[in-house]
Amino acid sequence: MSATRFWDELHERRAAGTPEVNARLAEIAGSLTPGTALDLGCGAGGDALWLAARGWRVTAVDISGAAVRSLQARGEPITALRVDLAEDFPEGTYDLVSAQYFHTPFELDRARVLRTAAGSVNPGGRLVVVDHGSAAPWSWDQDAEFATPGEVAAGLDLDPAVWSIDRAEAAERLATGPAGRTATVVDHILILRRAGR
C-alpha cells in the first residue's frame, strides 16, 4: 500500500466530527503573538483550525488528499495543500512551523524535511516538533523507537549561532483514544527559536 492510500483511508474513516487541537500545540502557541504558521502533516486540521481561530494565517499541508479536501470544505481562512513532503515542500516563510506527531510507517527522510522546515522559519520564529515518546495502547506502531528531543535536535544539525533550544523535554499527559479509552503517554517536546527580531 502506498503512503498516500494509507493516509487517505485513515482520514476517510475519521472524517466525522470536528477535529481537536493537539494539547501540546495549544500549550505552546497559546501565548504566542499570531503571525504566519505552517502545519506539517495537518491531518484532519485540528491544529490549523485552532491557530486560524486565534488570528494566525495558516498554511496546512498533508500527503492525504482526503484530509486536505475535508479541511478545505470547512470554509475557514486556511490555505490547505496536498503535499508529499518526501518530494516537495510548500513555498513561503513562517513565524511558526509546527510538526505535531510527524511520524509515518513509510520511508521518509524526516530530518531532511525538518531541516527544510527550519529554513522556512522567519527570524525570531519557532520550529516546534512534538513527537511520541511512548506508544499508546491503540497506536498503530507498537514497536516504534522514540528519539529524544536532544537526539532530534542533534540530527537537524542547525547552526547554534542562528538557532537556540527553548525547550527540550519529555512530558507525560493523559491521552484519549478510540471509544474514549484513556492512557498516560509521553510526549517529546522540542522548541527551536531562530535568532532575530
N, C-alpha and C positions, 0 to 999 in steps of 0.2 A: 504494500500500500504506500502511496506517495504521501509526503508530508502535507500537501495541500488537501488531499482527500481525507486524511486522518483528522485534521483540524476542522475541515468543513463538516464532517459527520458529527464531531463532538459539539460544535456550536449549533448545528441544526437540532440536536437533541436538547440543548439547553436554551433554546430560543425564547421560551415563555418567561414572563415576568420582567421586572426592572432590575438590571444588574447593579450590584453594590460596589462601592469603592473599596479597594484594599485598605485594611486598617492601618498598615504602616504608612502608606502614602498620605492618608488623611492626617496622621500624626505628624509627619514630616512637613508636608506642604501647607498645613493649616495656618501656620504663622508667616508664610512667605508672601511677599508682595506679588500679586498676579502680573504675569507677563506672557511670554510665549512658552508653550510647552509641547514636547514631543513624547507620546506614549508608545513605547515599543512593545509589540505583541499585545495589542489592546484588547483582544478577545471581544467579549460582549460589550465592552465600552464603559464599564462602571467607573473607572478612574477618569476617563476622558469627560464623561458627563459631570462628574463631581467637580473637576477642575473648571470646566466651562461655566458651571453654575456659580463659581466664585470669581469669575471675571478673567480667567486665563483664555488666551487664544490658542486653541489646541489643534495639533495635528496628531491623528491616531492612525497607526499602521498595524496590519496583521497579514499573515500569509493566507488566512481564511477569507475567501470572498463572501461566504455566508455571514461571518461575523461583521465584516465591513458593511455589507448591504443592510444588515439589521440595524447597525448604528446609524447609517445614513437615513434610514426610514424613520428615525425618531425626529428628524427635522430640526435638530439642535445646531447651533452655530459651531460645528466641529468639522474640520477637514479630515475625512476618513478615507484612507487609501489602502488598496490591496498591494502589499509589498512583500516579496520574498527576500528577507534580509540576508539570506545566504548568497544572494546575487546582486542586490541593489540596496540603496539607502535613500530616504527622502531628502530633497533639497531643503536648504534653509538653515538658519541658526536659531537657537532657543535659549531661554533663561533657565529652563528646567527640562532635563531629559530623564525620563522615568522608565526603568526596566524592572517591572514587578514580576517575580517568579518567571523569569525569562529562561525557561528550560524546555527542552524538546527531546523526544526519543529518537529523533533523526539527526543525521550528521550535520553539524553547524559549527563553524569556527567562531564560537561565542566571543572569545577575546578580541578577535578582529572586529566583530560587529560593535562591541562596546568601545573599542579604541576609536572607531569611526564616529560613534555617538559622542565621545568626548570631544572630537574635533568639531562637532556641531554646536557645542555649548558656548554661549556668549561670555565675554569677560564678566566675572562676578557671579556667573551662573553655577548650577549644580548638576552633576550626574548622580542619580540615585539608583542604586542597584539593591533590590531586596530579593534574596534567594531563599529557597527552602534550606533549613538546617537540619531537618528531620523529615521523615515520611509520615504523613497522616495515615491512619488505618485504611482510608478509602483512596489513597493515592494510586495512580497507575504505575508508579515507578518505585516499588518497594526496595529494590536493590541499588538505589542510587547512592553515589558517594557525594558528599557535600563539601565543597571547598569553603574554607573560612573566608571572612571578609578580607583578611590580610593576604590570603593567597590570591583572591580575585584581584585585589589592588596590585599585587606584585606581577600578576600575569598581564595586566594592562600596560605596565612599564611606562607610565606617564611621567613627564618631566617634573621633578619635585620643585623646580623653580617656578613652574606655572600652576601646579596642582597641589592642594593640601587636602588632607583627610579630616573632614569634620566629625565623622563618626564611623567606627568600625567595631561592631559588636554582635554577639549572639543574644537574642532576647526571646523569651517564651511568651506565648499568648494562647488563649483558648480559641480554637477554631471550630466552626460548624460546617459539617459536610452534608452529604446526601441524607435525606429523610430526617434532618435535624440532629444527626449524630454529632457528638462533640468529642474533642480530644485536645490535649495540650501539645502544641507543636513549637518548634524552634525556628525563628527567622534569622537569617544572616543579613545584617544591615550594613551597607557601605554608602556613605555620602562623601562625594568628592567635590570640592569647590575650585573653580578656575579663578586665578588671580585677575584682578581688575576692579573697575569702578566700585 
